[in-house]
Amino acid sequence: MSIKVFKDSSANSIFIEDANGAQFLNSLQASVTVDKIVITDLAKQIEIVSNEDHTAFINENDNPYTGTAQDVCNELNAIFQTAGTPTQEVPVITSSLIINSVQGSILNYELTASYGVGYEWDLSSVNSITTVEGNVRKLIGGASLAVGTYSIPVKAINYNGEDSKTITLNVSTPAFANTKSVQFNNQNDYLLANGGIVQNIFGRSGNGSGSADAWSISFWFKAGSSNNQNQTIFYTGNGNLSNNHHIKISWNGNNTSRQQMCLSYGSTFNKLELKSPTNTVLNNNTWQHFLITYDGGTTGASSGSVNNYYSRFKMFIDGVPQTTINTNSNFGITTGLITSELQIGRLSTSGQSLRNQCKIDELAFWDSDQSANIPGIYNSGVPVDFLNLTDKPLHWNRMGDGDTYPNLLDSGTASSLIFVMQFMTSADIVNDVP
């Protein structure tokens, strides 16, 4: 077997061809072991030729290297030592030592070095990043890396020495983008989640203890073409509508003279109802933002205090506070609230569903009264990255962005509330957003 070895001047690299194929290499060293030639890749610390007879080595013209094993070894090393380093300089890494990337993106970085021959990376701290086959200076991958800062040691090597540096890789959060919403077409369409997860937000033990019982709900809504009343947007409770405390937010699409957003707080026979003024919910293919808040105070017991009970709640449409139309049954509700059920688009098991292309986007829950923060939440009509707010929501369902059907994930600080699409398809995640 012949082993062809020579310096390729155009590539300033060593060409080696044996039974395993041809390759260009640098940072090589030949040695003699009991009259046999060994060639080691110094950068990788591996033997690429092991204990071959010195007579097996030929040059680019297919002529054998002559002399003893030591003679051949010396001649090979003379070639190796000039490859990549014609001026005998120590390597110097010249490329940037900072890489800025965005979470989820593919890295594409190539190291450069003056007089570099061999290169060595320590990639132990950066899973999924690797070098490119045939170009050890190039790094790719890293789409699965979490947001953070990573250190990547690297060496550029030649026969005269090495340059060691540490590359700093900064992986940042992707720029906020809103591209998806969820559409409700049929009367059976709704979203279901574990209501127990929001007991600490919407639940209470009695007749309102104050700020500890406060909550806020934010969402974008586009009304569909149905003129049905009582199309449920949000519901939580325990399923006993007649006797037990629940929260319902619904759209009254009855006709063009109504078009209201409605909050019902209580049971069928003991409740407060607050409605936006007529014709404030647009039925003309327009997205609107809604914020509904509760300050956690008392919500029932006395006829003389009913206006105080109404004042516990605020409703904003497109950042503007609404003067609500208020009614009550038995002067409100005094009982606690258990959130064993949580649904979007349906009222417990009784229907009253969203339909006919109603859409919801960027649904968020706080365990506090956020009425003072409406400017930042509404953001002049542009959906905002809620995690950039000072008061971040516990739960924030993006309604399609970053989701995989049928699960709608939680981007809030608690990140535990997952809505599952019921009787819906992946086509109900649509490219229609505020």
Secondary structure, DSSP 4 states (H G I P E B T S, - for coil): --EEEEEETTTTEEEEEETTEEEEE-SEEEEEETTEEEEEETTTTEEEEEEEEGGGEE-TTSPBPPS-HHHHHHHHHHHHTTSS-TT-PPPEE-S-SEEEEETTPPEEEE--EET--EEEE--TTSTTEEEETTEEEEEEE-TTPPSEEEEEEEEEEETTEEEEEEEEEEEEPPPP----EEEE-STT-EEEEEGGGGHHHH-BSSS--SGGG-EEEEEEEE--S---S-EEEEEEE-S-TTTS-EEEEEEE-S-TTT-EEEEEEE-SSSEEEEEPPTT-S--SS-EEEEEEEE-S---BS-GGGHHHHHTTEEEEETTEE---EEEEETTB--S-B---EEEESS-TTS-----TTEEEEEEEEESS--GGGHHHHHGGGS---GGGSSS--SEEE-TTTT-BTTEE-B-SSS----EEEES--GGGEES---
